[in-house]
Amino acid sequence: MAYFLRVHSRKRGKYLQIDESFRNKEKKRTDHKSYKCLGYLDDLIASGIDDPISFYKDVVDKLNQEKKESRIVKISNKLVINNLGHFILKAMIDKLNVDGTITLLSYSKNFQFELSELIRQLIYSRVVNPCSKVKTAEQVFPYLYNYQNISSDQVYDGIEFIGQNYKKYIELFNYQYSKIYGRKTDTVYFDCTNYYFEIDLPKDDKQKGPSKENRSEPIIGQALLLDANQIPIGMEMYPGNESEKPYIRKLVADMKQRYKIEGKTVQVADKGLNCAANIIEALKNKDGYVFSKSVHGKNLSDAEKKWVLLDKDYVIVNDIEGKPKYKIKECIDVFTYKLDGKTYKVKEKRVVSYNYDLAKKQQAEIRKQVDKATSLSAIKSIQREDYGDSVKYVNFDGTCSMNIDKIKEDMKLAGYNLIVTSELDKPPQEIYDIYHGLWRIEESFRITKSYLDARPVYLQKKESIYGHFLICYLSLFLLRVLEFRIFDNEINVNNLVEFIRNYTITKGSDGIFINNSTDSNTLQLIRKKLGLPMLDNLHLTQKDIEKVYQIKL
């Protein structure tokens, strides 16, 4: 799927290698494998490479760019291959009936193209073969069956225009979706991520901040909100140097205002969003929350840690084979929060779980960090920043001694996860299940960054950048709607994208099309679900093609 530079911390020093991510079909997840071992950092510097990490980051970027370009089908006069798989995306946009409103939104501009058609083709291209805007216009648009000729200059004009008011287009798609399917907003899932830019100096919203990829380039933040059915309902971009914490409040307020939503909404987020401001704001608005809370360090009082570790009241939950998977318990108490100089007493439920497999994994990681810190402590010239994550296990008191108390505490707390919630009447298992629905939003970010290639971003103008992420968001939105509403979760997004990309046709000299797609379970499910018996035929007539392309969902 993509190449990336991995830096290992070993006893001898930092070791570099290039890894390649791929879709593990058996485990149904993204895994990675070694592509090329590069060597130790010191050896690479000695060989004449001044900054090996920066040097090989550039190598990785070139590899990824070459991989993108290799996916683009070259079109010749002798043999024309077209992608037809995007008919599913077309049918979903047709069903949402957004073209008329998009035309009205572009009424003030004298575009020499249909804005609705540009948005459609950008979405198709983002799923079929994501690449630069120039290559999209010059090579991917002509690859799409029944495309309209739109130049790269027109692409830049259009994407800048939609980026100026990107929330209106999100609102439009949401409004049309809600008319057909309704929206379930009693529970919403929220998380944030960021995207890096291939520039050195910050500009506009591209600011330096804590990058998810641990890169030093300027970044831009993205907040994403999913409804109870895991369908995206809101997205907001923000400067990379801003905290993500206020954006859950902004997005929920924006959602309620735009869609006239009344009643209680329970907000679900991880510990990065757990703060007094978000909790107090939710309660003031008569909303609820389900947030995780770290069990380590000063985040938890000694009394709470004692309760977490106490075996009493835990209920063991077994897996399908009858083996213990995790244990869980709850308590309700009054907790104190301070905000803007005021103290708030909040009655809150806390649900703690202990996962046996997670405990083993975390304990192994702690041992690894302790071994690293121990070996580094023996080196007199070692600096604090050289310890990396293992620095938490070292006392810098002049002797660089190991923090035994911290090590023991983390070993004891390994495998535990604490959830805090306003939902006092919900049983602990329901709270646990609600919180663990967050994996869908994490998966959404992975889809956006991998299959939709949302990063790195090469655009410069703020409005164009927002237009780019709007197309990525709408692509994700449509894929999720297809996954859950059309295919009833029988086809996941990964398989759906693979089908769309691989379903191509070639027109023969006799006017008959050759179906180039490979038969698969996904193809057969789509064929059966949509009532398209010809979908796996070798030969397709023009009438067959039109029937597929004009399918109604």
C-alpha positions as CSV (number, residue, x, y, z in Angstrom):
1,M,0.0,0.0,0.0
2,A,2.8,2.4,1.0
3,Y,6.4,2.6,2.0
4,F,7.6,4.3,5.2
5,L,10.9,4.7,7.1
6,R,11.2,2.8,10.3
7,V,13.8,3.8,13.0
8,H,14.6,1.1,15.5
9,S,16.3,1.8,18.8
10,R,18.8,-1.0,19.5
11,K,21.6,-1.4,22.0
12,R,24.2,-0.3,19.4
13,G,22.1,2.7,18.4
14,K,19.4,3.7,15.9
15,Y,18.8,1.3,13.0
16,L,17.0,2.3,9.8
17,Q,15.0,0.3,7.4
18,I,12.3,0.9,4.8
19,D,9.1,-1.1,5.4
20,E,6.1,-1.6,3.2
21,S,2.5,-1.7,4.4
22,F,0.0,-4.1,2.9
23,R,-3.5,-5.4,3.5
24,N,-3.5,-8.7,5.4
25,K,-6.6,-10.4,4.0
26,E,-6.5,-13.3,6.5
27,K,-6.3,-11.1,9.6
28,K,-8.4,-8.3,7.9
29,R,-6.0,-5.5,8.9
30,T,-3.1,-3.5,7.7
31,D,0.3,-5.1,8.3
32,H,3.8,-4.2,7.2
33,K,6.9,-6.1,6.0
34,S,10.6,-5.2,5.5
35,Y,11.4,-3.7,2.1
36,K,15.0,-2.8,2.5
37,C,17.4,-2.8,5.5
38,L,19.6,0.3,5.5
39,G,21.9,0.0,8.6
40,Y,22.8,1.8,11.7
41,L,22.6,5.5,11.8
42,D,26.3,6.0,12.8
43,D,27.5,3.7,10.0
44,L,25.3,5.6,7.4
45,I,26.8,8.9,8.6
46,A,30.3,7.5,8.4
47,S,29.5,6.4,4.8
48,G,29.0,10.1,3.8
49,I,25.3,10.7,4.4
50,D,25.1,13.7,6.6
51,D,21.5,13.3,7.6
52,P,20.4,9.7,6.9
53,I,16.9,10.1,8.3
54,S,16.1,13.1,6.0
55,F,17.9,11.4,3.1
56,Y,15.9,8.2,3.3
57,K,12.6,10.0,3.9
58,D,13.1,11.5,0.5
59,V,13.9,8.1,-0.9
60,V,10.6,6.8,0.6
61,D,8.7,9.7,-0.8
62,K,10.1,8.9,-4.3
63,L,9.2,5.2,-3.9
64,N,5.6,6.1,-3.0
65,Q,5.4,8.5,-5.9
66,E,6.6,5.9,-8.3
67,K,4.1,3.4,-6.9
68,K,1.3,5.9,-7.5
69,E,2.4,6.6,-11.0
70,S,2.7,2.9,-11.8
71,R,-1.0,2.4,-11.0
72,I,-2.0,4.9,-13.7
73,V,-3.1,3.1,-16.8
74,K,-1.6,4.6,-19.9
75,I,-4.2,5.2,-22.6
76,S,-3.2,4.7,-26.3
77,N,-5.0,4.9,-29.6
78,K,-4.7,1.2,-30.1
79,L,-6.1,-0.1,-26.8
80,V,-8.4,1.9,-24.5
81,I,-8.9,0.6,-21.0
82,N,-11.5,2.3,-18.9
83,N,-12.5,2.0,-15.3
84,L,-16.2,1.1,-14.9
85,G,-16.0,0.2,-11.2
86,H,-16.8,3.8,-10.1
87,F,-20.5,3.1,-11.3
88,I,-21.2,2.3,-7.6
89,L,-20.0,5.7,-6.5
90,K,-22.0,7.3,-9.3
91,A,-25.2,5.4,-8.3
92,M,-24.8,6.6,-4.7
93,I,-24.3,10.2,-5.7
94,D,-27.3,9.9,-8.0
95,K,-29.4,8.5,-5.1
96,L,-28.4,11.5,-2.9
97,N,-29.5,13.9,-5.7
98,V,-27.1,16.7,-4.9
99,D,-26.3,18.0,-8.4
100,G,-29.0,20.7,-8.6
101,T,-27.9,22.3,-5.3
102,I,-24.3,22.2,-6.3
103,T,-25.2,24.0,-9.6
104,L,-26.9,26.7,-7.6
105,L,-23.9,27.1,-5.3
106,S,-21.7,27.7,-8.3
107,Y,-24.2,30.2,-10.0
108,S,-22.0,33.2,-9.2
109,K,-19.0,31.7,-11.0
110,N,-18.7,31.7,-14.7
111,F,-17.2,28.2,-14.8
112,Q,-16.7,26.6,-18.2
113,F,-17.6,23.2,-16.7
114,E,-20.2,21.7,-14.4
115,L,-19.1,21.9,-10.8
116,S,-21.2,18.9,-9.9
117,E,-19.4,16.8,-12.6
118,L,-16.0,18.0,-11.4
119,I,-16.8,17.0,-7.8
120,R,-18.0,13.6,-9.1
121,Q,-14.9,12.9,-11.1
122,L,-12.6,14.1,-8.3
123,I,-14.4,11.6,-6.0
124,Y,-14.2,8.8,-8.5
125,S,-10.5,9.5,-9.1
126,R,-9.7,9.7,-5.4
127,V,-11.0,6.2,-5.0
128,V,-9.8,4.7,-8.3
129,N,-6.3,6.2,-8.4
130,P,-5.4,9.0,-6.0
131,C,-2.6,11.2,-7.3
132,S,-1.7,14.9,-8.0
133,K,-4.4,17.2,-9.4
134,V,-2.5,17.6,-12.7
135,K,-2.2,13.8,-13.2
136,T,-5.8,13.4,-12.1
137,A,-7.0,15.7,-14.9
138,E,-4.6,14.5,-17.5
139,Q,-4.4,10.7,-16.9
140,V,-7.1,9.6,-14.4
141,F,-10.2,11.5,-15.8
142,P,-9.7,10.0,-19.3
143,Y,-9.4,6.5,-17.7
144,L,-12.9,6.8,-16.2
145,Y,-15.7,5.5,-18.4
146,N,-18.0,8.3,-19.7
147,Y,-15.8,11.1,-18.3
148,Q,-16.1,14.8,-19.2
149,N,-12.9,16.6,-20.3
150,I,-11.9,19.0,-17.5
151,S,-8.5,20.5,-17.5
152,S,-6.0,20.7,-14.6
153,D,-6.5,24.5,-14.5
154,Q,-10.2,24.0,-14.1
155,V,-9.6,21.4,-11.4
156,Y,-7.5,23.9,-9.4
157,D,-10.2,26.6,-9.9
158,G,-13.0,24.3,-8.8
159,I,-11.2,22.8,-5.8
160,E,-10.3,26.2,-4.5
161,F,-13.9,27.3,-4.9
162,I,-15.4,24.4,-3.0
163,G,-12.8,24.7,-0.3
164,Q,-13.9,28.3,0.5
165,N,-17.2,26.9,1.9
166,Y,-16.5,23.2,2.4
167,K,-18.9,22.9,5.2
168,K,-21.8,23.7,2.9
169,Y,-21.1,20.7,0.8
170,I,-20.8,18.4,3.8
171,E,-24.1,19.8,5.0
172,L,-25.7,19.2,1.6
173,F,-24.6,15.5,1.4
174,N,-25.7,15.0,5.1
175,Y,-29.1,16.6,4.5
176,Q,-29.8,14.4,1.5
177,Y,-28.6,11.4,3.3
178,S,-30.7,12.1,6.3
179,K,-33.9,12.5,4.1
180,I,-33.3,9.0,2.8
181,Y,-31.9,7.1,5.8
182,G,-32.3,9.4,8.9
183,R,-29.6,10.1,11.4
184,K,-29.0,8.5,14.7
185,T,-27.2,11.0,16.9
186,D,-27.9,9.8,20.4
187,T,-24.3,8.6,20.3
188,V,-21.5,10.3,18.2
189,Y,-17.8,9.3,17.9
190,F,-15.1,11.9,17.7
191,D,-11.4,11.9,17.0
192,C,-8.6,14.0,15.4
193,T,-5.6,13.5,13.2
194,N,-3.2,15.6,11.2
195,Y,-1.5,15.7,7.8
196,Y,2.0,16.8,6.9
197,F,3.1,19.1,4.1
198,E,6.3,19.0,2.0
199,I,7.3,22.5,3.1
200,D,9.9,23.8,5.6
201,L,8.3,27.0,6.9
202,P,4.8,27.3,8.5
203,K,2.2,29.3,6.6
204,D,-1.6,29.9,7.2
205,D,-3.1,26.8,8.8
206,K,0.1,24.8,8.0
207,Q,1.8,25.0,11.4
208,K,4.2,22.9,13.3
209,G,2.7,20.7,16.0
210,P,2.6,17.2,17.3
211,S,2.6,15.1,14.1
212,K,0.9,11.6,14.2
213,E,3.7,10.4,11.9
214,N,6.4,12.0,14.2
215,R,7.5,14.2,11.3
216,S,9.0,17.7,11.7
217,E,7.2,19.4,8.7
218,P,4.2,21.8,9.2
219,I,0.9,20.0,9.7
220,I,-2.8,20.7,9.5
221,G,-5.4,19.2,11.8
222,Q,-8.6,17.4,11.0
223,A,-11.5,16.7,13.3
224,L,-14.0,14.0,12.3
225,L,-17.4,13.1,13.8
226,L,-19.3,9.9,13.1
227,D,-23.0,9.2,14.0
228,A,-24.2,6.2,16.0
229,N,-24.2,4.1,12.8
230,Q,-20.6,5.0,12.1
231,I,-21.4,7.2,9.1
232,P,-19.4,10.5,8.9
233,I,-21.5,13.5,9.9
234,G,-19.0,16.3,10.3
235,M,-15.4,17.4,9.5
236,E,-13.5,20.4,10.4
237,M,-10.0,21.5,9.5
238,Y,-7.8,23.5,11.9
239,P,-4.2,24.9,12.3
240,G,-1.6,22.3,13.2
241,N,-0.4,24.2,16.2
242,E,-3.8,24.3,17.9
243,S,-5.1,21.8,20.5
244,E,-7.6,19.3,19.3
245,K,-9.7,19.4,22.6
246,P,-12.1,22.3,21.7
247,Y,-13.1,20.8,18.4
248,I,-15.4,18.1,19.8
249,R,-17.4,21.0,21.3
250,K,-17.4,22.9,18.0
251,L,-18.4,20.0,15.8
252,V,-21.2,18.8,18.1
253,A,-22.6,22.3,18.4
254,D,-22.3,22.8,14.6
255,M,-24.0,19.4,14.0
256,K,-26.9,20.3,16.2
257,Q,-27.3,23.8,14.7
258,R,-27.1,22.8,11.0
259,Y,-29.3,19.7,11.3
260,K,-31.7,21.1,13.9
261,I,-30.9,18.2,16.2
262,E,-32.6,18.2,19.6
263,G,-32.2,15.9,22.5
264,K,-29.3,14.3,24.2
265,T,-26.1,13.4,22.4
266,V,-23.5,11.2,24.1
267,Q,-20.0,12.1,22.9
268,V,-17.4,9.3,22.6
269,A,-13.7,10.0,22.5
270,D,-10.3,8.8,23.7
271,K,-8.3,10.2,26.6
272,G,-6.8,13.0,24.4
273,L,-10.2,14.7,24.5
274,N,-10.9,14.0,28.2
275,C,-10.7,17.4,29.9
276,A,-12.8,19.5,32.3
277,A,-13.9,21.9,29.5
278,N,-15.4,19.1,27.4
279,I,-17.1,17.4,30.3
280,I,-18.6,20.6,31.8
281,E,-19.7,21.8,28.3
282,A,-21.4,18.5,27.6
283,L,-23.3,18.6,30.9
284,K,-24.3,22.2,30.5
285,N,-25.8,21.3,27.1
286,K,-27.6,18.4,28.7
287,D,-25.5,16.0,26.6
288,G,-23.4,13.1,27.8
289,Y,-19.9,11.7,27.4
290,V,-18.0,8.4,27.3
291,F,-14.2,9.2,27.5
292,S,-11.2,7.1,28.4
293,K,-8.8,8.1,31.1
294,S,-5.2,7.2,31.6
295,V,-4.5,5.0,34.5
296,H,-0.8,6.0,34.6
297,G,1.1,8.7,36.4
298,K,-0.6,11.7,38.0
299,N,-3.7,11.3,35.9
300,L,-5.2,9.0,38.6
301,S,-5.3,9.5,42.4
302,D,-3.9,6.9,44.7
303,A,-7.4,6.0,45.8
304,E,-8.5,5.4,42.2
305,K,-5.4,3.3,41.4
306,K,-6.1,1.2,44.5
307,W,-9.7,0.6,43.3
308,V,-8.5,-0.3,39.8
309,L,-6.1,-2.9,41.1
310,L,-8.5,-4.3,43.7
311,D,-9.8,-7.7,42.5
312,K,-13.1,-7.3,44.2
313,D,-16.3,-6.9,42.0
314,Y,-14.6,-7.7,38.7
315,V,-16.8,-9.8,36.3
316,I,-14.8,-12.0,33.9
317,V,-15.9,-12.0,30.2
318,N,-14.9,-15.1,28.2
319,D,-14.2,-15.4,24.4
320,I,-16.1,-17.7,22.1
321,E,-13.8,-20.6,23.2
322,G,-14.7,-20.0,26.8
323,K,-11.3,-18.6,27.8
324,P,-11.1,-15.4,29.8
325,K,-10.8,-12.4,27.5
326,Y,-11.2,-9.5,29.9
327,K,-12.7,-8.6,33.3
328,I,-14.8,-5.5,34.0
329,K,-16.3,-3.6,37.0
330,E,-17.9,-0.2,37.7
331,C,-18.4,2.4,40.4
332,I,-20.4,5.6,40.8
333,D,-19.1,8.5,42.8
334,V,-18.8,12.3,42.8
335,F,-15.6,13.7,41.2
336,T,-14.2,17.2,41.2
337,Y,-13.3,19.2,38.1
338,K,-11.8,22.7,38.0
339,L,-12.4,25.1,35.1
340,D,-11.8,28.8,34.8
341,G,-11.2,29.1,38.5
342,K,-14.5,27.3,39.4
343,T,-14.9,23.9,41.0
344,Y,-17.5,21.5,39.7
345,K,-18.8,18.4,41.5
346,V,-19.8,15.8,39.0
347,K,-21.6,12.5,39.7
348,E,-19.9,10.1,37.3
349,K,-19.7,6.4,36.5
350,R,-16.3,4.8,36.0
351,V,-15.8,1.5,34.2
352,V,-12.5,-0.3,34.4
353,S,-11.5,-3.3,32.3
354,Y,-8.5,-5.6,32.3
355,N,-7.6,-7.3,29.0
356,Y,-5.3,-10.3,29.5
357,D,-3.7,-10.2,26.1
358,L,-3.2,-6.5,26.3
359,A,-1.5,-6.8,29.6
360,K,1.1,-9.3,28.2
361,K,1.8,-7.0,25.3
362,Q,2.2,-3.9,27.4
363,Q,4.4,-5.7,30.0
364,A,6.6,-6.9,27.2
365,E,6.9,-3.3,25.9
366,I,7.8,-2.1,29.4
367,R,10.6,-4.6,29.7
368,K,11.9,-3.6,26.3
369,Q,11.9,0.1,27.3
370,V,13.6,-0.8,30.7
371,D,16.3,-2.8,28.9
372,K,16.9,0.1,26.6
373,A,17.1,2.6,29.4
374,T,19.4,0.4,31.4
375,S,21.9,-0.1,28.5
376,L,21.9,3.6,27.7
377,S,22.4,4.6,31.4
378,A,25.8,2.9,31.2
379,I,27.0,5.3,28.6
380,K,28.5,8.4,30.2
381,S,28.0,10.8,27.2
382,I,24.3,9.9,26.8
383,Q,21.8,12.8,26.7
384,R,18.3,12.9,28.0
385,E,16.7,13.1,24.5
386,D,18.5,9.9,23.4
387,Y,16.3,7.8,25.7
388,G,13.2,8.4,23.7
389,D,10.1,6.8,25.3
390,S,12.2,5.0,27.8
391,V,13.1,8.3,29.5
392,K,10.1,7.9,31.9
393,Y,12.0,5.0,33.6
394,V,15.1,7.0,34.4
395,N,15.8,9.3,37.4
396,F,18.0,12.2,36.3
397,D,19.5,12.8,39.7
398,G,23.1,13.0,38.6
399,T,23.6,9.2,38.4
400,C,20.8,8.3,35.8
401,S,19.4,5.6,38.1
402,M,16.4,3.5,37.1
403,N,13.0,4.6,38.5
404,I,12.0,1.3,40.1
405,D,8.8,2.7,41.5
406,K,7.6,3.8,38.1
407,I,8.5,0.5,36.5
408,K,6.6,-1.5,39.2
409,E,3.5,0.7,38.9
410,D,3.4,0.5,35.1
411,M,3.8,-3.3,35.2
412,K,0.9,-3.6,37.7
413,L,-1.3,-1.3,35.6
414,A,-0.6,-2.9,32.3
415,G,-3.7,-4.2,30.6
416,Y,-6.1,-1.9,32.4
417,N,-8.3,0.7,30.7
418,L,-10.5,3.2,32.5
419,I,-13.7,4.8,31.0
420,V,-15.4,7.8,32.6
421,T,-19.0,8.5,31.7
422,S,-22.1,10.6,32.5
423,E,-24.4,7.6,31.7
424,L,-25.1,6.4,35.2
425,D,-28.0,4.1,34.2
426,K,-26.1,2.2,31.4
427,P,-24.6,-1.1,32.5
428,P,-20.8,-1.4,32.4
429,Q,-20.8,-3.8,29.4
430,E,-22.8,-1.3,27.3
431,I,-20.4,1.5,28.2
432,Y,-17.5,-0.8,27.3
433,D,-19.1,-1.6,23.9
434,I,-20.0,2.0,23.2
435,Y,-16.4,3.2,23.8
436,H,-14.8,0.4,21.7
437,G,-16.9,1.6,18.7
438,L,-14.1,4.2,18.4
439,W,-12.2,1.7,16.3
440,R,-14.4,2.7,13.3
441,I,-13.2,6.3,13.4
442,E,-9.6,5.1,13.7
443,E,-10.2,2.9,10.7
444,S,-11.7,5.9,8.8
445,F,-8.5,7.8,9.3
446,R,-6.5,4.8,8.0
447,I,-8.7,4.6,4.9
448,T,-8.3,8.3,4.2
449,K,-4.5,8.2,4.6
450,S,-3.9,4.9,2.8
451,Y,-6.5,4.1,0.2
452,L,-7.4,7.7,-0.5
453,D,-3.8,9.0,-0.2
454,A,-4.8,12.2,1.5
455,R,-1.1,12.8,2.4
456,P,1.4,14.3,1.8
457,V,-0.4,17.4,0.6
458,Y,1.3,19.5,-2.1
459,L,-1.3,22.2,-2.5
460,Q,-0.4,25.7,-1.2
461,K,-3.6,27.8,-0.9
462,K,-5.6,27.3,2.2
463,E,-8.9,27.1,0.2
464,S,-7.4,24.5,-2.2
465,I,-6.2,22.4,0.8
466,Y,-9.7,22.5,2.3
467,G,-11.1,21.5,-1.1
468,H,-8.7,18.6,-1.3
469,F,-9.8,17.3,2.2
470,L,-13.5,17.9,1.3
471,I,-13.1,15.4,-1.6
472,C,-11.3,12.9,0.7
473,Y,-14.1,13.3,3.2
474,L,-16.9,12.9,0.7
475,S,-15.1,9.8,-0.8
476,L,-15.0,8.3,2.7
477,F,-18.6,9.3,3.4
478,L,-19.8,7.6,0.2
479,L,-17.8,4.4,0.8
480,R,-19.2,4.2,4.4
481,V,-22.8,4.7,3.1
482,L,-22.3,1.9,0.6
483,E,-20.7,-0.3,3.2
484,F,-23.4,0.0,5.8
485,R,-26.6,1.1,3.9
486,I,-26.3,-0.7,0.5
487,F,-24.2,-3.8,1.3
488,D,-25.4,-4.2,4.9
489,N,-21.8,-4.5,6.2
490,E,-21.3,-7.7,4.0
491,I,-18.6,-5.9,2.0
492,N,-16.0,-3.8,3.9
493,V,-14.5,-0.6,2.5
494,N,-11.1,-2.3,1.7
495,N,-12.8,-4.9,-0.5
496,L,-15.1,-2.3,-2.0
497,V,-12.2,-0.1,-3.0
498,E,-10.3,-3.0,-4.6
499,F,-13.4,-3.9,-6.6
500,I,-13.8,-0.3,-7.8
501,R,-10.2,-0.1,-8.9
502,N,-10.0,-3.5,-10.6
503,Y,-13.3,-3.4,-12.5
504,T,-12.1,-2.3,-15.9
505,I,-13.3,-2.8,-19.5
506,T,-11.6,-2.7,-22.9
507,K,-13.5,-1.9,-26.1
508,G,-12.7,-4.3,-29.0
509,S,-12.8,-3.5,-32.7
510,D,-16.2,-5.1,-33.0
511,G,-17.7,-2.8,-30.5
512,I,-17.9,-5.5,-27.8
513,F,-16.3,-4.8,-24.5
514,I,-13.9,-7.2,-22.7
515,N,-14.4,-7.4,-18.9
516,N,-10.9,-7.3,-17.4
517,S,-12.0,-7.8,-13.8
518,T,-11.0,-10.7,-11.7
519,D,-13.8,-12.8,-10.2
520,S,-14.0,-12.4,-6.5
521,N,-16.4,-12.8,-3.6
522,T,-16.9,-9.1,-3.6
523,L,-17.8,-9.0,-7.3
524,Q,-20.3,-11.9,-6.7
525,L,-21.9,-10.1,-3.7
526,I,-22.3,-6.9,-5.7
527,R,-23.7,-8.8,-8.7
528,K,-26.3,-10.5,-6.5
529,K,-27.1,-7.5,-4.4
530,L,-27.6,-5.1,-7.3
531,G,-29.3,-7.6,-9.7
532,L,-26.6,-7.3,-12.4
533,P,-26.2,-10.9,-13.7
534,M,-23.8,-9.7,-16.5
535,L,-21.3,-8.2,-14.1
536,D,-19.0,-11.1,-14.3
537,N,-19.5,-11.9,-18.1
538,L,-16.3,-11.9,-20.2
539,H,-18.1,-10.0,-23.1
540,L,-20.2,-6.9,-22.4
541,T,-22.3,-5.1,-25.0
542,Q,-22.9,-1.4,-25.0
543,K,-26.3,-2.1,-23.6
544,D,-24.8,-4.1,-20.8
545,I,-22.4,-1.3,-20.0
546,E,-25.2,1.3,-19.9
547,K,-27.3,-1.0,-17.6
548,V,-24.4,-1.2,-15.2
549,Y,-23.5,2.5,-15.4
550,Q,-27.1,3.7,-14.9
551,I,-28.0,1.3,-12.1
552,K,-30.2,2.8,-9.4
553,L,-29.6,2.0,-5.7
